[in-house]
Amino acid sequence: MEHLQETTCEILVSSDIHGHIYPTDYRSAGECQLGLAKLATLIGRERLTHPELLLLDNGDLIQGTPLSTYFVKNKQGVHPTIEVLNRLGYDAAVPGNHEFNYGLSTLYQVVEDSQFPWLSAGITVKGAGNLRSGNLI
């Protein structure tokens, strides 16, 4: 008889980052309680306690701040939000509706520049079958 072993899986999920890296409220030039810089401390602490931590993003990453808009208009290098997710060691991401705001070429580039897979089911391009680019699964 096979012995089953119980294990615990710790999962951290971010969602609706909307281009916020720094905790800046662009409407009032003040600080707010959001952004990947604030999450970095929490993620680091959790990785120390749970080395097998699964870190995921649930979409709406690349649109929403002046920084992300500037990047999309100038398209030089890796999108800043993706650069931060790469450095934080995200395991996967899911495209949100705002990932499509700038067209498929921008989405394809963001996926290509990611050091983690993008997970999705049921996304199709009319006449092209399943949407596949780099690490979009």
C-alpha positions, -999 to 999 in steps of 0.1 A, spaced: 0 0 0 13 35 -10 19 59 18 5 94 13 23 123 27 5 155 37 20 188 28 11 225 31 14 249 2 17 286 9 4 309 -18 7 347 -21 -14 364 -47 -12 400 -58 -39 416 -80 -48 449 -96 -13 464 -92 -21 488 -121 15 498 -127 21 509 -90 57 501 -81 62 529 -56 36 538 -29 27 570 -47 -7 585 -50 -4 603 -83 -36 623 -76 -24 640 -45 14 635 -47 12 617 -14 20 582 -2 -6 554 -3 -7 519 9 -1 501 -23 26 492 -48 52 464 -54 78 482 -33 56 477 -2 49 441 -12 86 433 -16 91 433 22 62 411 28 72 387 0 108 385 14 96 378 49 72 351 37 99 334 16 121 331 47 93 313 66 80 293 36 108 287 11 85 268 -12 61 297 -14 41 300 -47 39 337 -58 12 346 -83 -3 378 -98 -39 378 -107 -38 404 -135 -42 441 -143 -5 448 -140 7 470 -168 -18 498 -170 -27 526 -145 1 549 -136 20 577 -155 51 555 -154 33 526 -171 17 549 -197 51 565 -204 67 531 -209 40 519 -233 43 551 -254 81 549 -256 86 510 -255 123 509 -244 134 479 -224 112 457 -202 80 471 -188 88 484 -153 61 463 -136 73 432 -153 109 440 -143 99 442 -107 79 409 -109 110 392 -124 132 405 -96 107 394 -69 107 359 -84 70 356 -93 61 320 -103 33 329 -127 8 356 -137 -27 357 -152 -36 384 -178 -63 407 -166 -86 428 -188 -62 458 -187 -33 438 -201 -52 441 -234 -56 479 -233 -25 486 -254 -31 459 -280 -17 424 -285 18 435 -296 23 451 -262 8 421 -244 31 397 -264 61 418 -255 52 418 -218 48 381 -218 80 376 -237 99 397 -212 85 378 -182 107 353 -165 76 334 -154 47 318 -173 14 335 -179 -16 312 -172 -48 315 -191 -77 294 -205 -100 302 -233 -82 333 -248 -84 331 -286 -75 355 -314 -102 354 -341 -89 333 -370 -57 324 -351 -67 297 -327 -53 298 -292 -33 328 -281 3 317 -277 34 338 -273 65 329 -254 54 318 -220 16 323 -222 1 290 -214 
